[in-house]
Amino acid sequence: MPWPVRVMDRVDQVLVWLSQALLAAMVGITFVSVVGRSFFRSPVPDDLLLSEMLMVAIVFVPLSYVQSIRAHIEVTVLTDHLPHWLQETLVSLGLIIGIVMFAWMAWLSAGKAWESYEWGEIAYASTLGLPEWPVRALIPLGLIWWCVRMLIQLLMPWTREPPESEVERTLRESEDA
């Protein structure tokens, strides 16, 4: 395995662990808030806002890992019946379009994160005065890292997970069970 892929895999592993920890924190905040609201009539301040902020991190941070294991949603009803070389060409075309679109999204969201930082923007209706820029900054970071993964898969096609039809996947999973 080439070194860029090994490095990306290690970083992805850390980012997945981070996402798991943030998900556990979100569950913990929700639990404590429900207990506090039910028994003490005092929920965790900004509990819903914290959950929303953590959700952004949980979604955007592991995008590259999901790409690496080919777990993004694919509709392959037609392409499963095409020759392998054409399937690979279409995957490459999809990677090019994905890199362009998500790099553009990263650029735009980075600008919004910077504006939020410069203005000292506080999250809407925050009783604790939580700044909004850290969460806004996670969006372009996750998107950029995803674009790097797609670029490596485009330039080194052998690093992609092999395509697998729904029928093949179902058969493999039923054998594993």
N, C-alpha and C positions, 0 to 999 in steps of 0.2 A: 504494500500500500504506500503511495507517495506521501512524503512528509506533510504537504498542505492538508491532505485528508486526515492524517493522524492528528495534527494540531486541531483541526476543526472538530474532529470527533471528541477530543479531550475537552475543548471549550464547550461543545454542545452538552457533554455529560455534566459539567459544572452548571450550565444554564438550566438543564432539566432538574437537577437537584435544587437549584434556587427556586424554580417554579413550584416544585413540590413543597418546599418550605413555606413559600408564600401562600400556597393553597391551604396548608395546615394552619398558618396564621389567620387566614380569612375564616376558616372554620372555627378556630378558637375564639376570635373576636365575636363572631355571630353567636356562638354558644354562650360566652360570658354575657353578652348583651341580652340574650333571651332570658337567661337566669336572673340577671339584674333587673330586667323589666318585669318579670313575672313575680319575683319574690321580694324585691327591694324597691320597686317602682323607680328604678334608676338605671337606664341602659348605658352602655358604653357611649361616651360622647362621640359623635361623628361616625358611628358604627357603619351605617350604610355607605357613607362617603369613603371610608377606609376600604370597605369591601369592593366598591366600584374601582378604586385606585388599584387595589391588589389584582382585580380581575384583568385590568389592562396588562399588568406585568405577566400574569399567568398565560395570557393569550399570545403576546408578542415576543416574549423572551425565547420560547422553545421552537419558533417557526423553522429554524435551520435544521434542528433535529428531526422534526416531522418530515421535512423535505428529504433528509438523508435516508430515512427508512421507507420513503415513498408512501406516506400515510395521508397525504392530502387527498381530498375527495377527487376521484377521477370518474368520468363517464366514458366507458370503453366499449359500449355496445357495438359501434361500427368499427373502431380501430382494431378490435380483437381479431377481425377477419381479414385484416390487411397483411401484406408480407412484412417480415421482420424489419427489413431495411427502411420501409416506409414508416413503420411505427417509430423507429429510432429517429428518422428525419422529423416527424411530427413532434416528438418529445423535444428535440433540439430547437425547433421553431417555438414551441411553448416556453422553453427556458429563456430564449431571447426575448420574447414578449414579456415574460414574467420579470426578467431583469430590468427591462426598460420601465415597465409600469410601476414596479415596487421601488425602484430607485427614485423615480419621480415622486412617489408617495413619501418616501423617506426624506427627500429634499424639502417638500412642502411641510411635512410634520416637524422637521428640524427647525424650520423657520418659525413655526408657531411655538415650539418649545423655547426657542431663544427669546421671542417676544415675551412670553410668559415669565421667563427669568428676569429680563430687563425691567419689566413693569412691576415685578414683585407680586404677581397675581396670586391671590388667595382663592382656594377652591370655593365654589358657590355654596353659600349657607353653612360654611364651616364654623363651628363654635370654637374649635381649637386653633383656628387660623392656619390650617395646613396649606403649604405652598403647592401650587399645581404643576410647576415646571419639572420636578423629578419624574412624575408619571408621564408627562408629555415627552420627556427625553427618552423614555424607554421605547416608545413607538418607533422613532427613526433608528435607534440602535438595533432593535430586533429586526426591522426591515432590511437594514444594511447587512447585517450578518447573514440573513436569508439570501440576499442578493449575492454575497460572496460564495455561499454554498452552491447556488444555481450556476454561477460563473465557473466554478471548479467542475461541476458536473457537465457543463457545456464544453469546456476545454479538455476535459479528461473523461470521455464517455464511459470508460471502463469502470469508473467509480460509482456509477449509478446502480441502484438495485435493479435486477433484471425485471422486465415487465412480466406480469402475471395476470392472467384473465381471472374473472370472478369464479369461473368453474374450477380452474386450477387451484385457486386460493381456498375455495370451499373444500375441495378434495383433500388438500394438504392439511387443513385445519381439522377435518374429520378424522384423518389418520393420526394426528397428534393427540387427539382426545381419548 
